[in-house]
Amino acid sequence: MEWHKNITDALLHAKIRNGEICFGGNEKLRIYGLLHCTSGKRMKRNNRVFFTSEQDAIKHHYRPCGHCLKADYVKWKVANKGVNRIQ
């Protein structure tokens, strides 16, 4: 996991091109999604984190985005039905 606020835009673009960053997430909401997701593009830089893989995001207890990863979100929602997610 890498914080957007801790890297320059040039380094971020280089990491995306090299495949080192594949997913973005919202630290406050604990949601991850695709880099081109319109929901993710609206978040504040201070809340944005990046992941190398979905497994990395899941390891950090993030859930899939309901907008760009709809099928994964539905699976997550069914699997976590009735579980209190507030930590």
Secondary structure, DSSP 8 states (H G I E B T S, - for coil): -EEGGGS-HHHHHHHHHTTS--EEEETTTTEEEETT-HHHHTS-GGGEEEESSHHHHHHTT-EE-TTTSHHHHHHHHHHTTT-----
